[in-house]
Amino acid sequence: MSEELDDVLGTFGQQIEARFQMPLRQLRDAVAAAPEANSDATTVARWYGHLEEAQGRLSRAEDDLVLALDRAPAGELEDPVMALADRVNSLVAVRDGRAMVVRHLLDDSAPGKRAPGAWRGASRSVPAIATTPVVRPATVPAVPGRGGMR
């Protein structure tokens, strides 16, 4: 299982390197030196770091769970073991959420993303949407002592 997850981190690392045309370590160094130079690189590097951190915590929790399961009597899962299993489930959700963010940041076709190299000041011409004012019904004044539960 660990190999599979390392492959996920490796795959994201390769995608990041291809996107920014430099090794991940060099990208991280460049972002640390000048975070304002390229906001996309800074954001991707930060979220990839969050993903690595989550994966590390998940791996340690999985190791703890496996150890607890090995020590547990056959067929019995006591509260501490179940708590470890819940922790692993929570950490899987955190890791997967961070992976989705990294995937979104690397997806140039994602909704709301600008094309790579697009000038930030470029505007899109969007037709205006015709709207009409909302007609609200007249309010009826409340009568004291009425309208509540009887």
Secondary structure, 3 states (H helix, E strand, C coil): CHHHHHHHHHHHHHHHHHHHCCCHHHHHHHHHHCCCCCHHHHHHHHHHHHHHHHHHHHHHHHHHHHHHHHHCCCCCCCHHHHHHHHHHHHHHHHHHHHHHHHHHHHCCCCCCCCCCCCCCCCCCCCCCCCCCCCCCCCCCCCCCCCCCCC
